[in-house]
Amino acid sequence: MKQTALLLCALWLTSLAIAAQTKQELNDQLFEAARAGDAVRVTALLDKGADVNARFRYGTTALFKAAERGHLEVARVLLARGVDVTVKDSFYGTTAISWALQNDHPEVVRAILVKDSAGVDEVLLVGVRAGTVALVEIALAQGGAKPETLTTALSVAMNDKDKTAIVEMLKKAGALPPPEIDAATLQRYVGKYKEERGTEVILTFKDGKLSATVIGQQTIPLSAVDKVTFKPTAFDGIVLTMNVEGDKTVGFTMKQGANNTVFKRVEETKQP
């Protein structure tokens, strides 16, 4: 009796191992079919039990490969079968829509946005910064961009004489320009700033605009959020808030994600 039980247990474990192996084989075949752009085979593999959300290298799904290579029909199949568009890869920390944007596949971008509009802000800003009208049209047609994103997009477009068409598109969509800060206020922010590890930033004022330069790197134009808050127009993820005491600027705080770094103003030493 005991031997029979052991045999049954061994057979059960073996069947589980075979099933797991078969599932992994299906998932691997799914990834290769997505890579090849074979929508018919992708459909067949999903019908056989392949996991539409199976993870591959760096935690990507089959949708990442379809987005990277611009395989629209494959992307549509995966989206229809419930692939999770919010998955981020473990290397860059980006989603499938970012891969489609990076590799210039606007129709894949459109398909993903229709499924989930959470990436509309990213699509809009990438389109405006690259001057890609098709992406701007896709984002505006989808709708749902945050008001502050529309303002940032308009600020970027207004700084480039070749983007007048995009400026008009954004205005029609309700984008408002960034607030105008008087020159005297911006002039008070001009100077050199330093954080405790030694990184130095110089703020300059030219042609009515404030810009930041990390020592030894390129100058980055800033867009005003309000009288004391500014963002780089060229990229996202950083906010500068000026620290003012009375009528004196004593520094600024740079927020990047969850990190805050304080830069103190470096007072210039006057020569005797």
C-alpha positions as CSV (number, residue, x, y, z in Angstrom):
1,M,0.0,0.0,0.0
2,K,2.8,2.3,0.9
3,Q,4.7,1.6,-2.3
4,T,1.5,2.3,-4.3
5,A,1.1,5.7,-2.6
6,L,4.7,6.6,-3.3
7,L,4.3,5.5,-6.9
8,L,1.2,7.7,-7.3
9,C,3.0,10.6,-5.7
10,A,5.9,10.2,-8.1
11,L,3.7,10.0,-11.1
12,W,1.8,13.1,-9.9
13,L,5.0,15.1,-9.5
14,T,6.2,14.0,-12.9
15,S,3.0,15.1,-14.5
16,L,3.3,18.5,-12.8
17,A,6.9,18.8,-14.1
18,I,5.9,17.9,-17.6
19,A,3.0,20.4,-17.5
20,A,5.3,23.1,-16.3
21,Q,7.8,22.3,-19.0
22,T,5.1,22.4,-21.6
23,K,3.9,25.7,-20.4
24,Q,7.4,27.2,-20.5
25,E,7.9,25.8,-24.0
26,L,4.6,27.5,-25.1
27,N,5.7,30.8,-23.5
28,D,9.1,30.6,-25.2
29,Q,7.4,29.9,-28.5
30,L,5.0,32.8,-27.9
31,F,8.0,35.2,-27.4
32,E,9.6,34.0,-30.6
33,A,6.4,34.3,-32.6
34,A,6.0,37.9,-31.3
35,R,9.6,38.6,-32.3
36,A,8.9,37.3,-35.8
37,G,5.6,39.3,-36.1
38,D,3.6,36.1,-36.7
39,A,0.1,37.1,-35.4
40,V,-1.5,33.8,-36.5
41,R,1.0,31.7,-34.5
42,V,0.7,34.1,-31.5
43,T,-3.0,33.4,-31.5
44,A,-2.6,29.7,-31.8
45,L,-0.1,29.6,-28.9
46,L,-2.4,31.6,-26.7
47,D,-5.2,29.2,-27.6
48,K,-3.0,26.3,-26.5
49,G,-2.4,27.9,-23.1
50,A,0.6,30.2,-23.5
51,D,0.6,33.0,-20.9
52,V,0.0,36.4,-22.5
53,N,1.8,38.0,-19.5
54,A,4.7,35.6,-19.4
55,R,7.9,37.4,-18.4
56,F,11.1,37.1,-20.4
57,R,14.5,38.8,-20.3
58,Y,14.5,41.8,-17.9
59,G,10.9,41.1,-17.0
60,T,9.5,42.0,-20.4
61,T,6.4,40.5,-22.0
62,A,5.7,39.5,-25.6
63,L,4.1,43.0,-26.1
64,F,7.5,44.6,-25.6
65,K,9.0,42.7,-28.5
66,A,6.0,43.5,-30.7
67,A,6.3,47.2,-29.7
68,E,10.0,47.3,-30.3
69,R,9.7,45.8,-33.8
70,G,6.5,47.5,-34.8
71,H,4.4,44.3,-35.2
72,L,1.0,45.9,-35.1
73,E,-1.1,42.8,-35.6
74,V,0.7,40.9,-33.0
75,A,0.3,43.8,-30.6
76,R,-3.5,43.9,-31.3
77,V,-3.8,40.1,-30.6
78,L,-1.9,40.5,-27.3
79,L,-3.9,43.5,-26.2
80,A,-7.2,41.7,-27.1
81,R,-6.1,38.8,-24.9
82,G,-5.5,41.0,-21.9
83,V,-1.7,41.6,-21.9
84,D,-0.8,44.0,-19.0
85,V,0.4,47.2,-20.6
86,T,1.6,48.6,-17.2
87,V,4.5,46.1,-16.9
88,K,7.9,47.8,-16.6
89,D,11.1,46.1,-17.7
90,S,13.7,45.7,-15.0
91,F,16.6,47.3,-17.0
92,Y,15.2,50.7,-18.1
93,G,12.1,50.8,-16.0
94,T,9.9,51.6,-19.0
95,T,6.7,50.1,-20.4
96,A,6.0,48.6,-23.8
97,I,4.7,51.9,-25.1
98,S,8.1,53.5,-24.5
99,W,9.7,50.9,-26.7
100,A,7.2,51.7,-29.4
101,L,8.0,55.4,-29.1
102,Q,11.7,54.9,-29.1
103,N,11.6,52.8,-32.3
104,D,9.1,55.1,-34.1
105,H,6.0,52.8,-34.3
106,P,3.1,55.3,-33.9
107,E,0.4,52.8,-34.9
108,V,1.5,50.4,-32.1
109,V,1.5,53.4,-29.8
110,R,-2.1,54.2,-30.8
111,A,-3.2,50.6,-30.2
112,I,-1.7,50.6,-26.7
113,L,-3.3,53.9,-25.8
114,V,-6.7,52.7,-26.9
115,K,-6.3,49.8,-24.5
116,D,-5.0,52.0,-21.7
117,S,-4.6,55.8,-21.9
118,A,-2.2,56.1,-19.0
119,G,0.7,56.7,-21.3
120,V,-0.8,59.7,-23.1
121,D,1.3,62.3,-21.3
122,E,4.5,60.4,-22.3
123,V,3.3,60.1,-25.9
124,L,2.4,63.8,-26.2
125,L,5.8,65.0,-24.8
126,V,7.8,62.6,-26.9
127,G,5.9,63.7,-30.0
128,V,6.3,67.5,-29.2
129,R,10.0,67.2,-28.4
130,A,10.8,65.2,-31.5
131,G,8.5,67.3,-33.7
132,T,6.5,64.2,-34.7
133,V,3.1,65.5,-35.6
134,A,1.6,62.0,-35.9
135,L,2.3,61.3,-32.2
136,V,0.9,64.6,-31.1
137,E,-2.2,63.9,-33.1
138,I,-2.5,60.4,-31.5
139,A,-2.1,61.8,-28.0
140,L,-4.6,64.7,-28.5
141,A,-7.1,62.4,-30.2
142,Q,-6.9,60.0,-27.2
143,G,-7.4,62.8,-24.7
144,G,-6.7,62.8,-21.0
145,A,-3.4,64.6,-21.0
146,K,-2.9,66.5,-17.7
147,P,-3.2,70.3,-17.9
148,E,0.4,70.7,-16.7
149,T,1.6,68.3,-19.5
150,L,-0.2,70.4,-22.1
151,T,1.4,73.5,-20.8
152,T,4.9,71.9,-20.8
153,A,4.3,70.6,-24.3
154,L,3.2,74.1,-25.5
155,S,6.3,75.7,-23.8
156,V,8.6,73.2,-25.7
157,A,6.9,73.8,-29.0
158,M,6.9,77.6,-28.6
159,N,10.7,77.5,-28.2
160,D,11.1,76.0,-31.7
161,K,10.2,78.0,-34.8
162,D,9.8,74.8,-36.8
163,K,6.9,73.6,-34.5
164,T,4.3,76.3,-35.3
165,A,1.9,73.6,-36.5
166,I,2.2,71.7,-33.2
167,V,1.7,75.0,-31.3
168,E,-1.6,75.5,-33.0
169,M,-2.7,71.9,-32.4
170,L,-1.9,72.3,-28.7
171,K,-3.7,75.6,-28.4
172,K,-6.8,74.1,-30.1
173,A,-6.6,71.3,-27.5
174,G,-6.8,73.8,-24.7
175,A,-3.1,74.0,-23.8
176,L,-2.2,77.2,-21.8
177,P,1.2,78.8,-22.0
178,P,3.4,78.7,-18.8
179,P,2.9,81.7,-16.5
180,E,4.9,84.8,-17.4
181,I,7.4,85.7,-14.7
182,D,8.7,89.2,-14.6
183,A,12.3,89.8,-15.6
184,A,13.2,91.3,-12.2
185,T,12.2,88.1,-10.4
186,L,14.0,85.9,-12.8
187,Q,17.1,88.1,-12.6
188,R,17.2,87.5,-8.8
189,Y,17.6,83.8,-9.4
190,V,20.7,84.2,-11.6
191,G,23.9,82.9,-9.9
192,K,25.9,79.9,-8.9
193,Y,24.6,77.2,-6.6
194,K,26.3,74.2,-5.0
195,E,25.1,71.1,-3.2
196,E,27.0,69.4,-0.4
197,R,28.7,66.8,-2.6
198,G,30.2,69.6,-4.7
199,T,27.9,69.6,-7.8
200,E,27.6,73.2,-9.1
201,V,24.7,74.6,-11.1
202,I,24.6,78.1,-12.7
203,L,21.3,79.7,-13.4
204,T,21.3,82.3,-16.2
205,F,18.7,84.7,-17.6
206,K,18.6,85.4,-21.4
207,D,16.0,86.4,-23.9
208,G,13.4,86.4,-21.1
209,K,14.0,82.9,-20.0
210,L,15.8,81.1,-17.2
211,S,18.3,78.3,-17.9
212,A,20.4,75.9,-15.8
213,T,23.9,74.7,-16.5
214,V,25.5,71.9,-14.6
215,I,29.3,72.8,-14.6
216,G,30.8,71.1,-17.6
217,Q,27.5,70.1,-19.2
218,Q,25.0,71.7,-21.6
219,T,22.7,74.5,-20.8
220,I,19.0,73.4,-20.2
221,P,16.2,75.9,-20.7
222,L,13.6,76.0,-17.8
223,S,9.9,76.4,-18.0
224,A,8.0,78.2,-15.2
225,V,5.3,76.3,-13.3
226,D,4.8,79.3,-11.0
227,K,6.9,82.2,-9.7
228,V,9.3,79.9,-7.8
229,T,9.0,76.5,-9.5
230,F,10.6,75.5,-12.7
231,K,11.0,72.3,-14.9
232,P,13.5,71.5,-17.7
233,T,11.7,71.8,-21.1
234,A,13.9,69.0,-22.6
235,F,13.0,66.1,-20.3
236,D,10.8,65.2,-17.4
237,G,11.4,64.0,-13.8
238,I,13.1,67.1,-12.3
239,V,11.6,70.1,-10.5
240,L,13.5,73.1,-9.2
241,T,11.9,75.2,-6.4
242,M,13.7,78.4,-5.6
243,N,14.3,79.0,-1.9
244,V,13.6,82.7,-1.1
245,E,14.0,84.5,2.2
246,G,12.6,88.0,2.1
247,D,13.8,89.5,-1.1
248,K,16.9,87.3,-1.2
249,T,17.4,84.0,-3.1
250,V,19.4,81.6,-0.8
251,G,19.2,78.5,-3.0
252,F,16.9,76.0,-4.6
253,T,15.7,72.5,-4.0
254,M,15.9,69.9,-6.8
255,K,13.3,67.2,-6.6
256,Q,14.0,64.1,-8.7
257,G,11.6,61.3,-8.0
258,A,11.5,60.8,-4.2
259,N,14.8,62.5,-3.7
260,N,15.3,66.2,-2.8
261,T,18.7,67.9,-3.1
262,V,19.3,71.3,-1.7
263,F,21.6,73.7,-3.6
264,K,22.9,76.7,-1.7
265,R,23.7,79.9,-3.4
266,V,27.4,80.6,-3.7
267,E,28.1,84.2,-2.9
268,E,30.7,85.7,-5.2
269,T,33.7,87.1,-3.4
270,K,34.4,90.7,-4.4
271,Q,37.9,91.5,-5.3
272,P,39.5,94.3,-3.1
